[in-house]
Amino acid sequence: MSENMTLEEKIDLVLDILKDRSEWSDRKCSITLGTASKGGEIKVYFNPLDPEGTAKIIREAYDAFAMMKIQDSMVRDGAKGL
């Protein structure tokens, strides 16, 4: 890296290097939705170099998590009526 490069140019260069590395081609980063002690959690793995794909993956995981919470609530409410 040259000292004359702007910050944006340096960031672009680093991103280009990372894109070429096979270990960054897969989903290596993750976030967790929910809490294990409060009804469950989902761990979502994503590739930070693919913002559109990451947004889709997180939306789908959130929808699955929301459905899981609804089903859990239905089971718990049904058990109370017994």
C-alpha positions in Angstrom: 0.0 0.0 0.0 1.2 3.4 -0.9 1.2 6.2 1.6 -0.4 8.4 -1.1 -3.5 6.2 -1.3 -6.7 7.6 0.1 -8.5 5.7 2.8 -11.2 4.6 0.3 -8.5 3.3 -2.1 -6.9 1.3 0.8 -10.3 -0.2 1.8 -11.0 -1.1 -1.9 -7.6 -2.8 -2.1 -8.1 -4.8 1.1 -11.5 -5.9 -0.1 -10.1 -7.0 -3.5 -7.4 -9.0 -1.7 -10.1 -10.6 0.6 -12.3 -11.5 -2.4 -9.4 -13.4 -3.9 -8.9 -15.6 -0.8 -10.9 -18.8 -0.8 -11.4 -18.7 2.9 -13.6 -15.6 2.5 -15.7 -17.1 -0.3 -17.8 -19.0 2.3 -19.9 -17.8 5.1 -17.3 -17.2 7.8 -19.0 -14.5 9.9 -22.0 -14.9 12.1 -24.6 -13.3 14.2 -27.1 -14.8 16.6 -30.8 -14.0 16.7 -32.6 -14.6 20.0 -31.4 -15.9 23.3 -31.1 -19.5 24.3 -32.6 -18.9 27.7 -35.6 -17.0 26.4 -37.1 -19.2 23.8 -34.3 -20.2 21.5 -31.7 -18.7 19.2 -30.6 -19.1 15.6 -27.0 -18.6 14.5 -26.8 -17.0 11.0 -23.6 -17.4 9.0 -22.9 -15.0 6.2 -20.3 -13.6 3.8 -19.6 -9.9 4.7 -18.4 -9.3 1.2 -21.8 -10.0 -0.2 -24.2 -7.4 1.3 -27.2 -8.4 -0.9 -26.8 -12.1 -0.1 -26.2 -11.3 3.6 -29.4 -9.2 3.8 -31.4 -12.0 2.2 -29.9 -14.6 4.5 -30.6 -12.5 7.6 -34.2 -11.7 6.5 -34.9 -15.4 5.9 -33.4 -16.4 9.3 -35.5 -13.7 11.0 -38.6 -15.0 9.3 -37.8 -18.5 10.5 -37.0 -17.3 14.0 -40.4 -15.4 14.1 -42.2 -18.5 12.9 -40.4 -20.6 15.6 -41.5 -18.1 18.3 -45.1 -18.2 17.1 -45.2 -22.0 17.1 -43.5 -22.1 20.5 -46.1 -19.7 21.8 -49.0 -21.8 20.4 -47.6 -24.9 22.0 -47.2 -23.2 25.4 -50.7 -21.7 25.2 -52.2 -25.0 24.2 -50.5 -26.7 27.1 -52.0 -24.2 29.6 -55.5 -25.2 28.5 -55.0 -28.8 29.4 
